[in-house]
Amino acid sequence: MIFKKAPNTYLIIFTLLIITAALSWIIPGGEYDTVVKNGKNVVDANSFRYIESHPQGPLQILTAPIRGFVQAALIIGFVFLVGGVFSIFQKTEAVDSAIMGITHAYDKYDFLKPLLIPLFVTLFSLAGAVFGMSEEVIPFVLIFIPLFIRLGYDTITGIAVPFVGAGAGFAGAFLNPFTLGIAQGISEVPLFSGIEYRLFVWFVVTVVTIIFIVRYAEKIKKHPEKSITYAMDQERRKEI
């Protein structure tokens, strides 16, 4: 059966719960011993042994989400806080206003022109690194395409700045609750520990992204005909 749209999120989660419970009746129970190394509990790979299985029934399926909420309360609370902050940004249009303010300054001050792309890429990279911006960049793409066409670039540049910028930050995240927070919670290590190393990784990834986009944008500004969206951009310039 081919779905016309994605199934409801709750249906997907509940289906996974049922499949997992069913597998508990099929897959035999087993466990590993843990040993302390460098002050941390790690699994001893040679200690596996079979134990009595504990098949999960309807009651366990229904109570599993509650048990998960209790065990991951710290992470869930942080995700709610981050989501709330981002919703405030969207409702107040603070980000949109900041973008428009920067572009107006671009017209007035020449020294800002070479900094425009690095500044915007850094902002979106921070958004990806701190609160996991990903599909939320779509509305900003609609703003940046006409903006960068007006400034002499092309559609690809207008997409790359928010989309690739946020993706770079997401990949090198240092506070992203949806990847880093959940992973560290599962690993049972202190939440957001090791942030110094991840800040370094984020910085390197962001700098490489900025260089990549700036080199492409400058090439297109000098030779617009090399853009794969050249014909389409010419029509858009007339409208803009």
C-alpha positions, 0 to 999 in steps of 0.5 A, a space after each residue: 500500500 502506498 500512502 498519499 501522505 506520511 502516517 501520523 507520528 503517533 501511529 508510527 511510534 505505537 507500531 514500533 512499540 508493538 513490533 518491539 514487544 512482539 520481538 521480545 517473544 521471539 528473540 531470546 534474552 541476554 545480557 553483558 557485564 559491565 566493568 569500570 574503565 577510567 571512571 565509566 561503566 563500559 560493556 565487557 564484550 566477552 561477557 555475553 550470556 543468555 538469561 530468562 526472557 521477559 516477553 512484553 504484553 499489552 500492559 507493558 506496551 501501554 506503559 512504555 511511553 510513561 516509563 520513557 518519559 520518566 527516564 528521559 525527563 531531563 532531555 525532554 524538558 530541554 527539547 520543550 524549552 528549545 522548541 518554545 524559544 524557536 516558536 517565539 522567534 517565529 511568532 515575533 518574526 525576530 529572525 526575519 527582521 534581523 535579516 532585513 536589517 542586515 540587508 539594508 545595511 548591506 546597501 549602505 556600507 560597502 565594507 559589509 558586502 564581503 561579510 554578508 554570506 559568512 555572517 548569514 551562514 554562521 547564523 544558520 549554522 548556530 541555529 543548527 548547532 544549538 536547537 537543531 534547525 533543519 526543515 525550519 529553513 524552508 521559509 527562509 529559503 523563500 526570502 533568500 532566493 530573491 535577496 541573493 538574486 537582487 545582489 547579483 548571485 543566483 538561486 543556488 546561492 540563495 538556497 545554500 546559505 540557509 540550507 547548507 549553513 543549518 546543515 553544517 551546524 546540525 552536523 557539528 552540533 554542540 548543543 543540539 538536543 535532538 541528536 547530541 542530547 538524546 545520544 548522551 542520554 542513551 550513553 549515560 554520560 553527563 549531558 552536553 559534556 565535552 563541549 569544548 571539542 564539539 565547539 572546535 568541530 563546529 567551528 571547522 565545519 562552519 569555516 569550510 562551509 563558508 569558504 565553499 559557498 563564498 567561492 561558488 557565489 563569487 564565481 557566479 557573480 563574475 560569470 552568471 552564465 555558469 549558473 544552472 539556474 541562469 535562465 530562470 534567474 534572468 526572469 526573476 530579476 525582471 520581477 524583482 
